[in-house]
Amino acid sequence: RRRQRSPQLFQSRWRNKVQYARYGVQHLFSSDYKQICEQLKIEADGLLLELPPGTEGVIVLNIGSYGGGSDLWGVDENDAP
């Protein structure tokens, strides 16, 4: 929005980076994200998960392996030869 209201502030890459860094730091220290557990509903395998009080973030992974092929979850019985 600000870029559309004041395009003269966003005419150089360096100035853009400074503006976005300033914006990011302001939001980093805001408390907007601290209420996430009250607003977020997570359903996994048909079950509604309850987030613990004080949850400030959620990481969602949908991967079978990581790094050099490390199997994070173990071998599934259905996938075994």
DRENKOL-866860 format. One record per atom (N, C-alpha, C): residue in three letters; x, y, z. Coordinates in Angstrom, 2 decimals, padded with zeros to 5 digits. Example, Ala and Ser with C-alpha at 12.3 -4.5 7.8 and 13.67 -1.06 7.14 Angstrom:
<rokols>
rokol rest:ALA	px:013.19	py:-005.69	pz:007.80
rokol rest:ALA	px:012.30	py:-004.50	pz:007.80
rokol rest:ALA	px:013.20	py:-003.30	pz:007.80
rokol rest:SER	px:012.85	py:-002.25	pz:007.08
rokol rest:SER	px:013.67	py:-001.06	pz:007.14
rokol rest:SER	px:012.90	py:000.03	pz:007.87
</rokols>
This chain:
<rokols>
rokol rest:ARG	px:000.82	py:-001.19	pz:000.00
rokol rest:ARG	px:000.00	py:000.00	pz:000.00
rokol rest:ARG	px:000.86	py:001.26	pz:000.00
rokol rest:ARG	px:001.85	py:001.26	pz:000.86
rokol rest:ARG	px:002.68	py:002.44	pz:000.97
rokol rest:ARG	px:003.42	py:002.72	pz:-000.35
rokol rest:ARG	px:003.80	py:001.66	pz:-001.00
rokol rest:ARG	px:004.50	py:001.82	pz:-002.28
rokol rest:ARG	px:003.60	py:002.49	pz:-003.31
rokol rest:GLN	px:002.32	py:002.17	pz:-003.28
rokol rest:GLN	px:001.38	py:002.77	pz:-004.23
rokol rest:GLN	px:001.06	py:004.22	pz:-003.87
rokol rest:ARG	px:001.04	py:004.54	pz:-002.57
rokol rest:ARG	px:000.77	py:005.91	pz:-002.15
rokol rest:ARG	px:001.96	py:006.84	pz:-002.37
rokol rest:SER	px:003.18	py:006.32	pz:-002.18
rokol rest:SER	px:004.38	py:007.14	pz:-002.29
rokol rest:SER	px:005.43	py:006.46	pz:-003.16
rokol rest:PRO	px:005.21	py:006.40	pz:-004.46
rokol rest:PRO	px:006.17	py:005.69	pz:-005.32
rokol rest:PRO	px:007.56	py:006.31	pz:-005.32
rokol rest:GLN	px:007.69	py:007.59	pz:-004.98
rokol rest:GLN	px:009.00	py:008.24	pz:-004.95
rokol rest:GLN	px:009.91	py:007.65	pz:-003.88
rokol rest:LEU	px:009.34	py:007.00	pz:-002.88
rokol rest:LEU	px:010.16	py:006.38	pz:-001.83
rokol rest:LEU	px:010.78	py:005.07	pz:-002.27
rokol rest:PHE	px:010.32	py:004.52	pz:-003.39
rokol rest:PHE	px:010.74	py:003.19	pz:-003.82
rokol rest:PHE	px:011.38	py:003.22	pz:-005.20
rokol rest:GLN	px:012.29	py:004.16	pz:-005.43
rokol rest:GLN	px:012.89	py:004.30	pz:-006.74
rokol rest:GLN	px:014.25	py:003.63	pz:-006.87
rokol rest:SER	px:014.84	py:003.19	pz:-005.79
rokol rest:SER	px:016.14	py:002.52	pz:-005.90
rokol rest:SER	px:016.10	py:001.21	pz:-005.12
rokol rest:ARG	px:016.92	py:000.26	pz:-005.53
rokol rest:ARG	px:016.96	py:-001.02	pz:-004.85
rokol rest:ARG	px:017.40	py:-000.88	pz:-003.41
rokol rest:TRP	px:018.41	py:-000.03	pz:-003.17
rokol rest:TRP	px:018.91	py:000.16	pz:-001.82
rokol rest:TRP	px:017.82	py:000.72	pz:-000.91
rokol rest:ARG	px:017.11	py:001.73	pz:-001.39
rokol rest:ARG	px:016.04	py:002.33	pz:-000.60
rokol rest:ARG	px:014.91	py:001.32	pz:-000.37
rokol rest:ASN	px:014.62	py:000.50	pz:-001.38
rokol rest:ASN	px:013.60	py:-000.55	pz:-001.21
rokol rest:ASN	px:014.00	py:-001.51	pz:-000.09
rokol rest:LYS	px:015.26	py:-001.93	pz:-000.10
rokol rest:LYS	px:015.72	py:-002.87	pz:000.92
rokol rest:LYS	px:015.63	py:-002.27	pz:002.31
rokol rest:VAL	px:015.98	py:-001.01	pz:002.45
rokol rest:VAL	px:015.90	py:-000.33	pz:003.74
rokol rest:VAL	px:014.45	py:-000.25	pz:004.20
rokol rest:GLN	px:013.55	py:000.12	pz:003.29
rokol rest:GLN	px:012.13	py:000.23	pz:003.65
rokol rest:GLN	px:011.56	py:-001.12	pz:004.07
rokol rest:TYR	px:011.86	py:-002.16	pz:003.31
rokol rest:TYR	px:011.33	py:-003.49	pz:003.64
rokol rest:TYR	px:011.96	py:-004.03	pz:004.93
rokol rest:ALA	px:013.23	py:-003.75	pz:005.17
rokol rest:ALA	px:013.87	py:-004.17	pz:006.42
rokol rest:ALA	px:013.21	py:-003.46	pz:007.60
rokol rest:ARG	px:012.97	py:-002.18	pz:007.46
rokol rest:ARG	px:012.32	py:-001.42	pz:008.53
rokol rest:ARG	px:010.92	py:-001.97	pz:008.81
rokol rest:TYR	px:010.18	py:-002.23	pz:007.77
rokol rest:TYR	px:008.84	py:-002.79	pz:007.90
rokol rest:TYR	px:008.89	py:-004.16	pz:008.57
rokol rest:GLY	px:009.84	py:-004.99	pz:008.16
rokol rest:GLY	px:009.97	py:-006.34	pz:008.73
rokol rest:GLY	px:010.34	py:-006.30	pz:010.20
rokol rest:VAL	px:011.25	py:-005.42	pz:010.58
rokol rest:VAL	px:011.66	py:-005.33	pz:011.99
rokol rest:VAL	px:010.50	py:-004.85	pz:012.84
rokol rest:GLN	px:009.73	py:-003.89	pz:012.36
rokol rest:GLN	px:008.56	py:-003.42	pz:013.12
rokol rest:GLN	px:007.59	py:-004.56	pz:013.37
rokol rest:HIS	px:007.32	py:-005.36	pz:012.36
rokol rest:HIS	px:006.37	py:-006.46	pz:012.52
rokol rest:HIS	px:006.96	py:-007.63	pz:013.30
rokol rest:LEU	px:008.27	py:-007.76	pz:013.27
rokol rest:LEU	px:008.91	py:-008.83	pz:014.03
rokol rest:LEU	px:008.66	py:-008.67	pz:015.52
rokol rest:PHE	px:008.66	py:-007.44	pz:015.97
rokol rest:PHE	px:008.49	py:-007.18	pz:017.40
rokol rest:PHE	px:007.05	py:-006.84	pz:017.78
rokol rest:SER	px:006.14	py:-006.90	pz:016.84
rokol rest:SER	px:004.74	py:-006.68	pz:017.18
rokol rest:SER	px:004.16	py:-007.96	pz:017.77
rokol rest:SER	px:003.06	py:-007.83	pz:018.44
rokol rest:SER	px:002.47	py:-009.00	pz:019.11
rokol rest:SER	px:001.32	py:-009.60	pz:018.31
rokol rest:ASP	px:001.22	py:-009.27	pz:017.03
rokol rest:ASP	px:000.12	py:-009.79	pz:016.21
rokol rest:ASP	px:000.11	py:-011.31	pz:016.15
rokol rest:TYR	px:001.26	py:-011.93	pz:016.08
rokol rest:TYR	px:001.34	py:-013.37	pz:015.90
rokol rest:TYR	px:001.12	py:-014.15	pz:017.20
rokol rest:LYS	px:001.12	py:-013.46	pz:018.33
rokol rest:LYS	px:001.04	py:-014.16	pz:019.62
rokol rest:LYS	px:-000.34	py:-014.76	pz:019.88
rokol rest:GLN	px:-001.34	py:-014.35	pz:019.14
rokol rest:GLN	px:-002.69	py:-014.89	pz:019.32
rokol rest:GLN	px:-003.00	py:-016.00	pz:018.33
rokol rest:ILE	px:-001.99	py:-016.55	pz:017.70
rokol rest:ILE	px:-002.20	py:-017.52	pz:016.64
rokol rest:ILE	px:-002.94	py:-018.77	pz:017.13
rokol rest:CYS	px:-002.65	py:-019.23	pz:018.32
rokol rest:CYS	px:-003.28	py:-020.47	pz:018.78
rokol rest:CYS	px:-004.77	py:-020.28	pz:019.02
rokol rest:GLU	px:-005.22	py:-019.06	pz:019.22
rokol rest:GLU	px:-006.65	py:-018.81	pz:019.42
rokol rest:GLU	px:-007.40	py:-018.73	pz:018.08
rokol rest:GLN	px:-006.69	py:-018.43	pz:017.02
rokol rest:GLN	px:-007.32	py:-018.22	pz:015.72
rokol rest:GLN	px:-007.13	py:-019.39	pz:014.76
rokol rest:LEU	px:-006.19	py:-020.25	pz:015.03
rokol rest:LEU	px:-005.82	py:-021.30	pz:014.09
rokol rest:LEU	px:-006.43	py:-022.64	pz:014.48
rokol rest:LYS	px:-006.99	py:-023.32	pz:013.50
rokol rest:LYS	px:-007.50	py:-024.68	pz:013.70
rokol rest:LYS	px:-006.72	py:-025.60	pz:012.78
rokol rest:ILE	px:-006.16	py:-026.65	pz:013.35
rokol rest:ILE	px:-005.37	py:-027.59	pz:012.56
rokol rest:ILE	px:-006.03	py:-028.96	pz:012.63
rokol rest:GLU	px:-006.27	py:-029.53	pz:011.46
rokol rest:GLU	px:-006.84	py:-030.87	pz:011.39
rokol rest:GLU	px:-005.85	py:-031.77	pz:010.67
rokol rest:ALA	px:-005.50	py:-032.87	pz:011.30
rokol rest:ALA	px:-004.57	py:-033.82	pz:010.71
rokol rest:ALA	px:-005.13	py:-035.22	pz:010.87
rokol rest:ASP	px:-005.18	py:-035.95	pz:009.80
rokol rest:ASP	px:-005.73	py:-037.31	pz:009.78
rokol rest:ASP	px:-007.14	py:-037.35	pz:010.37
rokol rest:GLY	px:-007.94	py:-036.31	pz:010.11
rokol rest:GLY	px:-009.32	py:-036.27	pz:010.56
rokol rest:GLY	px:-009.49	py:-035.85	pz:012.01
rokol rest:LEU	px:-008.40	py:-035.55	pz:012.70
rokol rest:LEU	px:-008.49	py:-035.14	pz:014.10
rokol rest:LEU	px:-008.15	py:-033.67	pz:014.24
rokol rest:LEU	px:-008.93	py:-032.95	pz:015.05
rokol rest:LEU	px:-008.66	py:-031.55	pz:015.32
rokol rest:LEU	px:-007.59	py:-031.48	pz:016.40
rokol rest:LEU	px:-006.47	py:-030.84	pz:016.08
rokol rest:LEU	px:-005.36	py:-030.74	pz:017.03
rokol rest:LEU	px:-005.52	py:-029.48	pz:017.87
rokol rest:GLU	px:-005.24	py:-029.62	pz:019.16
rokol rest:GLU	px:-005.30	py:-028.47	pz:020.06
rokol rest:GLU	px:-003.88	py:-027.96	pz:020.29
rokol rest:LEU	px:-003.67	py:-026.70	pz:020.01
rokol rest:LEU	px:-002.35	py:-026.10	pz:020.19
rokol rest:LEU	px:-002.16	py:-025.70	pz:021.65
rokol rest:PRO	px:-000.97	py:-025.92	pz:022.19
rokol rest:PRO	px:-000.73	py:-025.54	pz:023.58
rokol rest:PRO	px:-000.79	py:-024.02	pz:023.75
rokol rest:PRO	px:-001.17	py:-023.55	pz:024.94
rokol rest:PRO	px:-001.19	py:-022.11	pz:025.18
rokol rest:PRO	px:000.20	py:-021.51	pz:024.95
rokol rest:GLY	px:000.25	py:-020.33	pz:024.39
rokol rest:GLY	px:001.52	py:-019.67	pz:024.15
rokol rest:GLY	px:002.17	py:-020.02	pz:022.82
rokol rest:THR	px:001.48	py:-020.81	pz:021.99
rokol rest:THR	px:002.04	py:-021.17	pz:020.68
rokol rest:THR	px:002.23	py:-019.91	pz:019.86
rokol rest:GLU	px:003.43	py:-019.73	pz:019.33
rokol rest:GLU	px:003.74	py:-018.55	pz:018.55
rokol rest:GLU	px:003.98	py:-018.86	pz:017.08
rokol rest:GLY	px:003.99	py:-020.12	pz:016.71
rokol rest:GLY	px:004.21	py:-020.46	pz:015.32
rokol rest:GLY	px:003.97	py:-021.93	pz:015.08
rokol rest:VAL	px:003.74	py:-022.26	pz:013.83
rokol rest:VAL	px:003.49	py:-023.64	pz:013.43
rokol rest:VAL	px:004.33	py:-023.91	pz:012.18
rokol rest:ILE	px:005.02	py:-025.04	pz:012.18
rokol rest:ILE	px:005.79	py:-025.46	pz:011.01
rokol rest:ILE	px:005.10	py:-026.69	pz:010.43
rokol rest:VAL	px:004.81	py:-026.65	pz:009.15
rokol rest:VAL	px:004.14	py:-027.76	pz:008.49
rokol rest:VAL	px:005.14	py:-028.42	pz:007.54
rokol rest:LEU	px:005.36	py:-029.71	pz:007.74
rokol rest:LEU	px:006.26	py:-030.47	pz:006.89
rokol rest:LEU	px:005.48	py:-031.54	pz:006.16
rokol rest:ASN	px:005.72	py:-031.66	pz:004.90
rokol rest:ASN	px:005.10	py:-032.71	pz:004.11
rokol rest:ASN	px:006.19	py:-033.36	pz:003.27
rokol rest:ILE	px:007.17	py:-033.91	pz:003.99
rokol rest:ILE	px:008.31	py:-034.51	pz:003.31
rokol rest:ILE	px:008.57	py:-035.90	pz:003.87
rokol rest:GLY	px:009.06	py:-036.77	pz:003.04
rokol rest:GLY	px:009.35	py:-038.12	pz:003.48
rokol rest:GLY	px:010.77	py:-038.30	pz:003.98
rokol rest:SER	px:011.68	py:-037.46	pz:003.50
rokol rest:SER	px:013.07	py:-037.57	pz:003.92
rokol rest:SER	px:013.70	py:-036.20	pz:003.95
rokol rest:TYR	px:014.86	py:-036.13	pz:004.57
rokol rest:TYR	px:015.52	py:-034.83	pz:004.77
rokol rest:TYR	px:017.02	py:-034.99	pz:004.60
rokol rest:GLY	px:017.67	py:-033.94	pz:004.20
rokol rest:GLY	px:019.13	py:-033.95	pz:004.10
rokol rest:GLY	px:019.61	py:-035.01	pz:003.12
rokol rest:GLY	px:020.43	py:-035.91	pz:003.58
rokol rest:GLY	px:021.01	py:-036.95	pz:002.74
rokol rest:GLY	px:020.10	py:-038.15	pz:002.60
rokol rest:GLY	px:018.79	py:-037.96	pz:002.69
rokol rest:GLY	px:017.85	py:-039.07	pz:002.55
rokol rest:GLY	px:017.45	py:-039.67	pz:003.87
rokol rest:SER	px:017.74	py:-038.99	pz:004.97
rokol rest:SER	px:017.35	py:-039.49	pz:006.30
rokol rest:SER	px:015.84	py:-039.62	pz:006.39
rokol rest:ASP	px:015.38	py:-040.76	pz:006.76
rokol rest:ASP	px:013.95	py:-041.02	pz:006.88
rokol rest:ASP	px:013.48	py:-040.52	pz:008.25
rokol rest:LEU	px:012.71	py:-039.43	pz:008.25
rokol rest:LEU	px:012.30	py:-038.79	pz:009.50
rokol rest:LEU	px:011.28	py:-039.60	pz:010.29
rokol rest:TRP	px:010.43	py:-040.34	pz:009.61
rokol rest:TRP	px:009.32	py:-040.98	pz:010.27
rokol rest:TRP	px:009.44	py:-042.49	pz:010.38
rokol rest:GLY	px:010.50	py:-043.05	pz:009.88
rokol rest:GLY	px:010.63	py:-044.50	pz:009.89
rokol rest:GLY	px:009.96	py:-045.09	pz:008.66
rokol rest:VAL	px:010.13	py:-046.37	pz:008.48
rokol rest:VAL	px:009.56	py:-047.04	pz:007.31
rokol rest:VAL	px:008.12	py:-047.39	pz:007.59
rokol rest:ASP	px:007.23	py:-047.00	pz:006.69
rokol rest:ASP	px:005.82	py:-047.32	pz:006.80
rokol rest:ASP	px:005.63	py:-048.80	pz:006.43
rokol rest:GLU	px:004.82	py:-049.50	pz:007.19
rokol rest:GLU	px:004.59	py:-050.93	pz:006.93
rokol rest:GLU	px:004.03	py:-051.16	pz:005.53
rokol rest:ASN	px:003.23	py:-050.20	pz:005.04
rokol rest:ASN	px:002.63	py:-050.35	pz:003.70
rokol rest:ASN	px:003.65	py:-050.16	pz:002.59
rokol rest:ASP	px:004.74	py:-049.43	pz:002.89
rokol rest:ASP	px:005.77	py:-049.16	pz:001.88
rokol rest:ASP	px:006.88	py:-050.19	pz:001.88
rokol rest:ALA	px:006.97	py:-051.03	pz:002.89
rokol rest:ALA	px:008.04	py:-052.03	pz:002.97
rokol rest:ALA	px:007.87	py:-053.05	pz:001.86
rokol rest:PRO	px:009.00	py:-053.52	pz:001.28
rokol rest:PRO	px:008.90	py:-054.50	pz:000.18
rokol rest:PRO	px:008.44	py:-055.87	pz:000.68
</rokols>
